Amino acid sequence: MLTVMERNISARDAGREFERILREVENGAAMTVTRRGRPVARLVPASRGGRRILTAAQLRIHRRSMRRIRKGWPLGLGPVDRDSLYERD
């Protein structure tokens, strides 16, 4: 997984500097385009080789979710492995 840094840019600046912005996005940056201070669009790199490119916030959420998955949720059953699921009494 790749991460990108995200920053804001006004619609006016995005229009004036589109070529530069496109190069930055191509190199991994992500931009939120704003109009009157409100987000209206996002420019993000296209995925590379089938790998999704995550923003820093998405990466934090992904890591937190993976920690929870690895830790597991207490269901009172104890550890369960694949072989025990198919055991017959």
PyMOL commands that set and color helices and strands:
alter all, ss='L'
color gray80, all
select helices_A, chain A and resi 11-16+18-26+56-71+82-85
alter helices_A, ss='H'
color red, helices_A
select strands_A, chain A and resi 2-4+6-10+30-35+38-43+53-55
alter strands_A, ss='S'
color yellow, strands_A
deselect
rebuild
show_as cartoon
